[in-house]
């Protein structure tokens, strides 16, 4: 089953009367609350989902910026979105699928049939489809979620991962090398991690590259069929996008949700600097 859905495939589902629940997951580091953007124009029928409060929780700095929500919290949120048993959930954003992927990663673990709209809002409007400005409040759903967390690594598991598999740091190269760190207290990367920036998986318009291209890219880092793989980023959002892209290429990957925000705020954790894994 594909994890991405084209605009044509989405409109075909609508035409068939399929039980589709659209969620708008607009979020950016510089603008974490996307509700104003949602109200300015969204795909008809889409429910706004606040990533910071429904797709994550908050705690101490040494838990990272986006710790996982509990399964109960996520289930309550999904029911607010109107998700019912048997629905196909389609998430989208205006940030190349990066924030929508957080919803995909969590809901996939929870047993939901979930996809991400390839190209997001831009692809929808480029295809000539209109937007609406209403604040959608659907009837409460009845979905029952499976327990989440099995695809997540703890900080200790992330530290040990390079000894048995490939740990991918999907941040920009300059952050990986420790040349700059705009958000966290320490610059650098987890020792043993390899750098694979997220944008290498995407075309200029934000759509995903074909699976063969993705497989060729990860093969450069020693990832082939059967290789244990995990990903981390700054706070566990972008890494979920990498997990989604790798799943599209037939590779299952775990995510370290605490990511660099947790690692750099935890006393005693070693830091590697430079272009080598360290």
Buried (B, 14 or more C-beta within 10 A) or exposed (E): EEBBBBBEBBEEBEEEEEEBBBBBBBBBBEEBBBEEBBEEEBBEBBBBBBBBBBBBBEEEEBBBBBBBBEBEBBBBBBBBBBBBEEBBBBBBBBBBBBBBBBBBBBBBBBEBEBBBBBBBBBBBBEEEBEBEEEEBEBEEBEBEBEEBEEBBBEBEEBBBBBEEBBBBBBBBEEBBBBBEBEEBEBBBBBBBBBBBBBEBBBBEEBBBBEBEEBBEBBEEBEBEEEBEBBBBBBBBBBBBBBBBBBBBBEBEBBBBBBBBBBBBBBEEBEBBBEEEBB
